Amino acid sequence: MMKNSILLLLFFAAAKFGSAQKIDSIYFHLYTDSLKKGFYNYINVDGKTADGKWMPLSSKEITFTSNDSLLRFQNNDLFIDSAYVQETVTVKAVLKTNPAVWREAIIYIRKRGFDEPLMSNEEILKEYSKPSGKRKTNKQ
């Protein structure tokens, strides 16, 4: 009798823990506002569980797809071939355990090159000592 009670208690505890880890929805939390051609771009996807907690998801839990053959995934990293000519990339993430849970995002491609020089410490300090209306803005 005691053995059955312990097993029943363990069963209910496991069921409670399992339902708390069930992912209800997924979201993109990108580290940048644009993607770069010729590089691997990390696509961060987090899942929100039934109890309101967040957990990071990887390609073990998510199936990633994109809108073009010049785009390919390796785990969570999206590689954009330099021949890709569109201004945006459409990325879709589908939860493997429940394909009804998915999210799609349109992400812009970086237009500005990497050849422009970075500002020196002195230039940055000089820029921030100007009145706020006269500062330069670096737009992508």
C-alpha positions as CSV (number, residue, x, y, z in Angstrom):
1,M,0.0,0.0,0.0
2,M,2.8,2.4,0.9
3,K,4.6,1.6,-2.3
4,N,1.5,2.4,-4.4
5,S,1.0,5.7,-2.6
6,I,4.6,6.7,-3.3
7,L,4.3,5.8,-7.0
8,L,1.0,7.7,-7.2
9,L,2.6,10.8,-5.6
10,L,5.6,10.5,-8.0
11,F,3.2,10.2,-11.0
12,F,1.3,13.4,-10.0
13,A,4.6,15.3,-9.3
14,A,5.9,14.3,-12.8
15,A,2.6,15.3,-14.4
16,K,2.7,18.7,-12.7
17,F,6.3,19.3,-13.7
18,G,5.7,18.2,-17.3
19,S,2.7,20.5,-17.8
20,A,4.8,23.5,-16.4
21,Q,7.4,22.9,-19.1
22,K,4.9,22.8,-21.9
23,I,5.5,25.6,-24.4
24,D,2.5,27.7,-25.2
25,S,4.1,30.2,-27.6
26,I,7.4,31.2,-29.1
27,Y,8.9,34.6,-29.8
28,F,11.9,35.9,-31.7
29,H,14.2,38.0,-29.5
30,L,16.8,39.2,-32.0
31,Y,20.2,40.6,-30.9
32,T,20.3,43.0,-33.8
33,D,18.0,45.0,-36.1
34,S,19.5,43.8,-39.3
35,L,21.2,40.7,-40.7
36,K,24.6,40.6,-42.5
37,K,25.3,38.9,-45.8
38,G,28.2,36.4,-45.9
39,F,27.9,35.8,-42.1
40,Y,26.1,33.4,-39.8
41,N,23.4,35.4,-38.0
42,Y,22.2,33.9,-34.7
43,I,18.4,33.7,-34.6
44,N,17.3,33.7,-31.0
45,V,13.9,32.1,-30.2
46,D,12.4,31.8,-26.7
47,G,9.5,29.8,-25.6
48,K,6.9,30.9,-23.0
49,T,5.8,28.0,-20.9
50,A,2.3,27.4,-19.5
51,D,3.4,28.8,-16.1
52,G,4.7,32.0,-17.7
53,K,8.4,31.2,-17.6
54,W,10.7,31.8,-20.5
55,M,13.2,29.2,-21.9
56,P,15.6,29.5,-24.7
57,L,15.0,27.2,-27.7
58,S,17.4,25.7,-30.1
59,S,17.2,23.7,-33.3
60,K,16.6,20.7,-31.1
61,E,13.1,22.1,-30.3
62,I,12.5,24.3,-33.3
63,T,12.4,23.7,-37.0
64,F,13.7,26.8,-38.9
65,T,12.8,27.7,-42.5
66,S,13.4,30.7,-44.6
67,N,12.1,32.2,-47.9
68,D,15.0,31.5,-50.3
69,S,17.5,28.8,-51.3
70,L,20.3,31.4,-50.8
71,L,19.5,31.3,-47.1
72,R,20.4,28.2,-45.0
73,F,20.3,27.3,-41.4
74,Q,22.9,25.5,-39.3
75,N,21.4,25.1,-35.9
76,N,20.1,28.5,-34.9
77,D,22.5,30.3,-37.2
78,L,21.2,31.7,-40.5
79,F,23.7,32.1,-43.3
80,I,22.9,34.6,-46.0
81,D,24.7,34.1,-49.2
82,S,26.3,37.3,-50.6
83,A,24.3,36.8,-53.9
84,Y,21.0,37.3,-52.0
85,V,19.4,40.5,-53.4
86,Q,16.2,41.0,-51.3
87,E,16.1,43.7,-48.6
88,T,14.5,41.4,-46.1
89,V,14.5,37.8,-45.0
90,T,11.5,35.9,-43.8
91,V,12.3,33.3,-41.1
92,K,9.7,30.8,-39.7
93,A,10.2,28.9,-36.5
94,V,8.0,25.9,-35.7
95,L,7.9,24.0,-32.4
96,K,8.7,20.4,-33.2
97,T,6.5,18.9,-30.4
98,N,3.5,21.0,-31.5
99,P,3.6,22.4,-35.1
100,A,0.5,24.5,-34.3
101,V,2.9,26.7,-32.3
102,W,4.9,28.8,-34.7
103,R,6.1,32.3,-35.4
104,E,7.3,34.1,-38.5
105,A,9.5,37.2,-38.7
106,I,10.6,39.6,-41.4
107,I,14.1,40.8,-40.7
108,Y,16.0,43.5,-42.7
109,I,19.4,43.0,-44.4
110,R,22.2,45.4,-43.4
111,K,22.7,47.8,-46.2
112,R,25.8,49.7,-44.9
113,G,29.1,48.0,-45.5
114,F,31.8,47.2,-43.0
115,D,34.5,49.4,-44.5
116,E,33.7,52.7,-42.8
117,P,36.1,53.5,-39.9
118,L,35.0,53.4,-36.3
119,M,35.0,56.6,-34.3
120,S,37.9,57.2,-31.9
121,N,37.3,57.7,-28.2
122,E,38.0,61.4,-28.7
123,E,35.5,61.7,-31.5
124,I,32.8,59.9,-29.5
125,L,33.4,62.2,-26.5
126,K,33.4,65.3,-28.7
127,E,30.1,64.1,-30.3
128,Y,28.4,63.6,-27.0
129,S,29.5,67.0,-25.6
130,K,27.5,68.7,-28.4
131,P,24.0,69.9,-27.7
132,S,21.6,67.0,-28.4
133,G,20.1,68.5,-31.6
134,K,23.5,68.8,-33.3
135,R,24.7,65.2,-32.9
136,K,25.3,63.0,-35.9
137,T,23.2,59.9,-36.1
138,N,24.4,56.7,-37.7
139,K,21.5,55.2,-39.6
140,Q,21.6,51.8,-41.2
